[in-house]
């Protein structure tokens, strides 16, 4: 029987991965920082890691915190049937939404289905309305917090880097801060748990009693310094290469036939654009051209061709955006890890409760241990789902709300990772899709509010709104059907 139930949980995870892949990689694909194939590979690894390492707390919350499980103590088999109906209801609704490209919140579906079956089984008193209220409040606050964080970060990046008269010098000064923010968010919340086994091994092997947080800080500091040094070196080389080659191309165009198509600067743009592509985000194949101090940051185009100030020059903007690609890739990795750590609970929490009932012959009370194989099953289902059906939903978040560049995508993903990882650490099953959509909208408000596609947002909001009641009706209906058959 447990194998059949595990297959149903895998089905839920499959649909969850297919729908929520946009939450972790949609912005990276939309900004062309990653190809779809690269995004699926990276997300697959980190979604599974997040689910296996950090997913148990949310699973416990969903398995025991949404319903009054004590009311099912005399009849644990009723709770078992109810959890099966919850998994089926969640899977069916997610599959329906995915087929239409709607990035719905899986946490809405699981909570709605839990409330629906509990109400039918034991009445309204069986539903922990206070817990649902807290979770629902988190759904409302999540996009607001994520949007505020994204808007704040992007405002700083735009003001002090993208629109600054000396963007290269500013980016050099900001790289350590961007590296610290990126790795600090991840390290502060995740590293203490991830490094705990290493800390235990050091104590048993070498009798080194190092506090867990100290070891996490040391690892994070080393990673931040390494990322900063690598970014500085690549910035110098790529900036000189990109600007120098552009200057050479413009010189050739001045000396040649001005009416010839396909040569000069336009030919260089097509063949050696410094903007990254999906297969080689940082690759610039042209050798650097020596220049005097201070000239590297200047646009080499003549005034007649580039009347804009330095900060708006397309050549410099493309070089600046190319530097944000690596930061966006890292932030996308953290969002994938955060998504796995938070949303795996939506798929496996009912299965965890069922396994507990079958093993202990009683209902789970409060926190209980989630077996690793259940977390691994949920992670594997998420990975398989995003690989098989994930493409359709990616375009909605990555391209359907606002046109994204790597700088904006990085800020949206950093805000999403911050919001979701904090929520996961607190055991709150927030919606990753809420966080990412809120972050993208925050970027759009800073860029240009008119660029936000309101029709897409209305469709997403409507899908969010109907998810909970639809899942509740499905859960209640399936529970009633299975109880009558049994």
C-alpha positions in Angstrom: 0.0 0.0 0.0 2.8 2.4 0.9 4.2 2.0 -2.7 0.8 3.1 -4.2 0.7 6.1 -1.8 4.3 7.0 -2.6 3.4 6.9 -6.3 0.6 9.4 -5.7 3.0 11.7 -3.7 5.4 11.4 -6.6 2.6 12.5 -9.0 2.0 15.5 -6.8 5.7 16.4 -6.8 5.9 15.9 -10.5 3.2 18.5 -11.1 4.6 20.8 -8.5 8.0 20.7 -10.2 6.4 21.3 -13.6 4.5 24.4 -12.3 7.0 25.9 -9.9 10.1 25.6 -12.1 9.3 29.2 -13.2 9.8 30.3 -9.7 13.5 29.3 -9.6 14.7 29.7 -13.1 12.1 31.7 -15.1 13.9 35.1 -14.6 17.3 33.6 -15.6 15.8 32.2 -18.8 13.8 35.3 -19.5 16.9 37.5 -19.2 18.9 35.1 -21.4 21.5 34.5 -18.6 20.8 30.7 -19.0 19.4 28.5 -21.7 16.4 26.4 -20.9 18.5 23.2 -20.8 21.1 24.8 -18.5 18.3 26.1 -16.2 16.7 22.7 -16.0 20.0 21.0 -15.1 21.0 23.5 -12.4 17.5 23.6 -10.9 17.3 19.9 -10.8 20.4 19.5 -8.7 19.6 22.3 -6.3 15.9 21.6 -6.0 16.7 18.1 -4.8 19.4 19.3 -2.5 17.2 21.9 -0.9 14.4 19.3 -0.4 16.6 16.7 1.1 18.6 19.0 3.4 16.2 21.8 4.5 12.7 20.6 3.7 11.5 18.8 6.8 10.4 21.8 8.8 7.8 23.0 6.3 6.7 19.4 5.8 6.0 19.1 9.6 4.0 22.4 9.5 1.7 21.2 6.7 1.3 17.7 8.1 0.2 18.7 11.6 -0.3 22.4 11.8 -3.3 23.1 9.4 -5.8 20.7 10.9 -6.8 19.7 14.4 -5.2 16.2 14.3 -6.4 15.3 17.8 -9.9 15.0 16.5 -8.8 12.2 14.3 -7.1 10.3 17.1 -10.0 7.8 17.6 -10.1 7.1 13.8 -6.6 7.4 12.3 -7.8 5.6 9.2 -10.1 8.6 8.5 -7.0 10.9 8.5 -5.2 8.5 6.2 -8.0 8.6 3.7 -8.1 12.3 4.0 -4.4 12.7 3.3 -4.8 10.6 0.1 -7.6 12.8 -1.1 -5.4 15.8 -0.4 -2.6 14.5 -2.5 -4.9 13.7 -5.4 -6.7 17.1 -5.2 -3.4 19.0 -5.2 -2.0 16.9 -8.1 -5.1 17.3 -10.3 -5.3 21.1 -9.8 -1.6 21.6 -10.4 -1.7 19.6 -13.6 -4.7 21.6 -14.8 -2.9 24.9 -14.0 0.3 23.7 -15.6 -1.5 22.8 -18.9 -2.7 26.4 -19.1 0.6 28.0 -18.1 -0.6 29.4 -14.8 2.1 29.7 -12.1 -0.2 28.9 -9.2 0.8 28.5 -5.6 1.1 24.8 -4.6 0.9 25.8 -1.0 -2.6 27.3 -1.6 -3.6 23.9 -3.1 -2.4 21.7 -0.3 -3.8 24.0 2.5 -7.1 24.3 0.7 -7.4 20.5 0.2 -6.5 19.9 3.9 -9.2 22.3 5.0 -11.8 20.9 2.6 -11.5 17.2 3.7 -11.2 18.1 7.4 -14.4 20.2 7.3 -16.3 17.3 5.6 -14.8 14.7 8.0 -15.2 16.4 11.4 -16.7 19.8 10.8 -15.3 23.3 10.8 -13.8 22.8 14.3 -11.4 20.3 12.8 -9.7 23.1 10.8 -7.0 25.1 12.5 -8.3 28.5 11.3 -5.6 30.4 13.2 -2.9 28.5 11.5 -4.6 29.0 8.1 -4.9 32.7 8.9 -1.2 32.9 9.6 -0.3 31.1 6.5 -2.7 33.2 4.4 -1.2 36.4 5.9 2.2 35.1 4.8 0.9 34.7 1.3 -0.2 38.3 1.3 2.9 39.7 2.9 5.3 37.6 0.8 5.0 39.4 -2.5 5.0 42.8 -0.8 8.2 42.0 1.2 9.9 40.5 -1.9 8.9 43.4 -4.1 10.1 45.9 -1.5 13.5 44.1 -1.2 13.8 43.8 -5.0 12.9 47.4 -5.6 15.4 48.6 -2.9 18.3 46.5 -4.3 17.6 47.5 -7.9 17.2 51.2 -7.0 20.7 51.1 -5.5 22.2 49.2 -8.5 20.5 51.5 -11.0 21.5 54.7 -9.2 25.1 53.8 -8.3 26.1 51.5 -11.1 23.9 51.4 -14.2 23.3 55.2 -14.5 26.6 56.4 -13.0 29.0 58.4 -15.2 31.8 56.0 -14.3 30.0 52.6 -14.3 33.1 50.4 -14.3 34.7 52.1 -11.3 31.4 51.9 -9.5 30.9 48.3 -10.3 34.4 47.5 -9.0 33.5 49.2 -5.7 30.1 47.4 -5.5 31.2 43.9 -6.3 32.3 43.1 -2.7 29.0 44.4 -1.4 27.0 42.4 -4.0 29.0 39.3 -3.2 28.5 39.7 0.5 24.7 40.3 0.1 24.3 37.3 -2.2 26.4 34.8 -0.2 25.4 36.3 3.1 21.7 35.7 2.6 22.3 32.1 1.7 25.0 31.4 4.2 23.3 33.0 7.3 20.2 30.9 6.9 21.3 27.7 5.2 25.0 27.1 6.0 24.6 26.3 9.8 22.3 23.4 9.0 24.3 22.3 5.9 27.7 22.4 7.7 26.5 20.7 10.9 27.7 17.2 9.7 31.1 18.7 8.9 31.3 20.2 12.3 30.4 16.9 13.9 33.1 15.1 11.8 35.8 17.6 12.8 34.9 17.1 16.5 35.0 13.3 16.4 38.1 13.1 14.2 40.3 16.0 15.5 38.5 17.0 18.7 37.9 20.4 17.3 34.9 22.0 19.0 34.1 24.8 16.6 30.8 26.6 17.0 28.6 25.8 14.0 28.0 29.5 13.2 31.7 30.3 13.3 32.4 27.6 10.8 29.5 28.9 8.6 30.9 32.4 8.8 34.4 31.2 7.8 33.0 29.3 4.8 30.8 32.3 3.7 33.7 34.7 4.1 36.0 32.6 2.0 33.4 32.2 -0.7 32.7 36.0 -0.7 36.4 36.9 -1.1 36.8 34.3 -3.9 33.8 35.6 -5.8 35.0 39.2 -5.4 38.5 38.5 -6.7 37.2 36.4 -9.6 34.7 39.1 -10.5 37.3 41.9 -10.4 39.6 40.0 -12.6 36.9 39.1 -15.2 35.6 42.7 -15.1 39.0 44.2 -16.1 39.6 41.7 -18.8 36.2 41.7 -20.4 35.8 45.5 -20.2 39.1 46.1 -21.9 38.3 43.4 -24.5 34.8 44.6 -25.2 35.6 48.3 -25.4 38.9 47.8 -27.2 37.4 45.6 -29.8 34.5 48.1 -30.3 37.0 50.9 -30.8 38.9 48.9 -33.3 35.7 48.1 -35.2 34.7 51.7 -35.3 38.2 52.7 -36.6 37.9 50.2 -39.4 34.5 51.6 -40.3 35.8 55.1 -40.5 38.6 54.0 -42.9 36.3 51.9 -45.1 33.3 52.5 -47.2 30.7 54.1 -45.0 27.9 52.7 -47.2 29.0 49.1 -46.9 26.6 46.9 -45.0 27.7 44.2 -42.6 31.1 45.8 -41.7 32.4 48.2 -39.0 30.6 48.5 -35.8 27.4 46.7 -36.8 29.4 43.8 -38.1 31.3 43.6 -34.8 28.0 43.7 -32.9 26.7 40.7 -34.7 29.9 38.7 -34.5 31.4 39.7 -31.2 28.8 41.3 -29.0 29.9 41.5 -25.4 26.4 40.6 -24.2 26.4 37.1 -22.9 24.6 34.3 -24.7 22.9 31.3 -23.1 25.7 28.9 -24.0 28.6 31.0 -22.9 27.5 33.7 -20.5 30.9 35.4 -20.0 32.7 34.5 -23.2 34.3 37.3 -25.2 36.7 35.9 -27.8 38.5 39.1 -28.9 41.9 40.0 -27.4 42.1 43.1 -25.2 43.2 46.3 -26.8 45.7 48.4 -24.7 44.4 51.8 -23.7 45.4 54.7 -21.5 44.1 54.9 -17.9 40.6 56.1 -17.7 39.7 55.5 -21.4 38.4 52.0 -20.8 35.2 53.3 -19.3 34.5 55.7 -22.2 32.3 54.9 -25.1 34.5 54.7 -28.2 31.6 55.6 -30.6 31.8 59.1 -32.1 29.3 61.7 -30.9 27.4 61.5 -34.2 26.7 57.8 -33.6 26.3 57.8 -29.8 25.0 61.1 -28.6 23.9 59.6 -25.3 25.9 60.1 -22.0 28.2 57.3 -20.8 25.6 55.7 -18.5 23.2 55.2 -21.3 25.6 54.0 -23.9 24.5 50.6 -25.3 28.0 49.3 -25.4 28.7 50.0 -21.8 25.2 48.8 -20.8 25.8 45.5 -22.5 29.2 45.1 -20.7 27.6 46.0 -17.4 24.8 43.5 -17.9 27.3 40.8 -18.8 28.9 41.3 -15.4 25.5 40.7 -13.7 25.1 37.3 -15.4 27.3 35.4 -13.0 25.5 37.0 -10.1 22.1 36.1 -11.5 23.2 32.5 -12.1 24.3 32.3 -8.4 21.1 33.9 -7.2 19.0 31.6 -9.4 20.8 28.7 -7.8 19.9 30.0 -4.3 16.3 30.4 -5.4 16.2 26.8 -6.6 17.6 25.6 -3.3 15.1 27.8 -1.4 12.3 26.5 -3.6 13.3 22.9 -2.9 13.6 23.5 0.8 10.1 25.2 1.1 7.9 23.6 -1.5 8.8 19.9 -1.0 6.5 20.1 2.0 3.6 20.7 -0.3 4.2 17.4 -2.0 5.3 15.1 0.8 3.6 16.4 4.0 0.5 14.2 3.5 2.6 11.2 2.7 4.7 11.8 5.8 1.5 11.8 7.9 0.3 8.6 6.2 3.6 6.9 6.8 3.5 7.9 10.4 0.0 6.5 10.8 0.9 3.2 9.2 4.1 2.9 11.3 2.8 4.0 14.7 -0.9 3.1 14.4 -1.7 6.6 15.7 -1.9 10.1 14.4 1.1 12.5 14.3 1.1 15.1 17.1 3.2 18.3 16.7 6.6 17.9 15.2 7.7 14.5 14.1 10.6 13.2 12.1 10.2 13.2 8.3 12.0 10.1 6.9 14.7 11.0 4.5 13.3 8.8 1.8 10.1 10.9 1.7 12.0 14.1 1.3 14.1 12.4 -1.4 11.0 11.2 -3.2 9.6 14.7 -3.2 12.8 16.2 -4.5 13.0 13.6 -7.3 9.4 14.3 -8.3 10.1 18.0 -8.5 13.1 17.5 -10.6 11.3 15.1 -13.0 8.3 17.4 -13.3 10.4 20.5 -14.1 12.4 18.5 -16.7 9.3 17.1 -18.5 6.7 19.9 -18.3 8.4 22.9 -16.9 8.9 24.9 -20.2 5.4 26.2 -20.5 5.2 28.1 -17.2 8.7 29.6 -17.5 7.7 32.1 -20.1 4.9 33.5 -17.9 7.2 34.6 -15.1 10.4 35.1 -17.1 9.0 37.0 -20.0 5.3 37.7 -19.5 5.4 40.4 -16.7 8.2 42.7 -17.7 11.2 42.5 -20.1 14.1 41.5 -17.9 17.9 42.0 -18.1 20.4 40.2 -15.9 20.7 43.1 -13.4 17.0 43.1 -12.8 16.8 39.3 -12.8 19.5 39.2 -10.2 17.8 41.6 -7.9 14.4 39.8 -8.2 16.0 36.5 -7.5 18.0 37.8 -4.5 14.8 39.2 -3.0 13.0 36.0 -3.6 15.7 33.8 -2.0 15.9 36.1 1.0 12.1 36.0 1.5 11.6 32.3 1.0 14.7 31.1 2.9 13.6 33.2 6.0 10.1 31.8 5.7 11.4 28.2 5.4 13.7 28.7 8.4 10.6 29.8 10.4 8.6 26.8 9.1 6.1 29.0 7.2 5.0 27.4 3.9 5.0 30.6 1.8 4.5 30.7 -1.9 7.7 30.9 -3.9 5.7 32.1 -6.9 4.3 34.9 -4.8 7.8 36.0 -3.8 9.2 35.9 -7.3 6.3 37.6 -9.0 6.4 40.3 -6.3 10.2 40.7 -6.9 9.7 41.0 -10.7 6.9 43.6 -10.2 9.2 45.5 -7.8 11.8 45.7 -10.5 9.2 46.9 -13.0 8.1 49.7 -10.8 11.6 51.0 -10.5 12.3 50.6 -14.2 9.1 51.9 -15.7 5.7 51.1 -14.2 4.1 51.3 -17.7 6.3 48.3 -18.8 4.4 46.0 -16.4 1.9 43.8 -18.3 -1.1 44.1 -16.1 -3.1 41.5 -18.0 -0.6 38.9 -17.1 -0.6 40.0 -13.5 -4.4 39.8 -13.4 -4.4 36.3 -14.8 -1.8 35.2 -12.2 -3.7 36.9 -9.4 -6.9 35.2 -10.5 -5.2 31.8 -10.5 -3.9 32.4 -7.0 -7.3 33.5 -5.8 -9.2 30.4 -7.1 -6.6 27.9 -6.1 -7.5 27.5 -2.4 -11.3 27.2 -2.9 -11.0 24.9 -5.9 -8.5 22.6 -4.0 -10.9 22.7 -1.0 -13.8 21.5 -3.1 -11.7 18.8 -4.8 -10.3 17.6 -1.5 -13.8 17.4 0.1 -15.3 15.7 -3.0 -12.5 13.1 -3.3 -12.6 12.4 0.4 -16.4 11.9 0.4 -16.1 9.6 -2.7 -13.3 7.4 -1.2 -15.0 7.2 2.2 -18.2 6.0 0.5 -16.3 3.4 -1.5 -14.4 2.1 1.5 
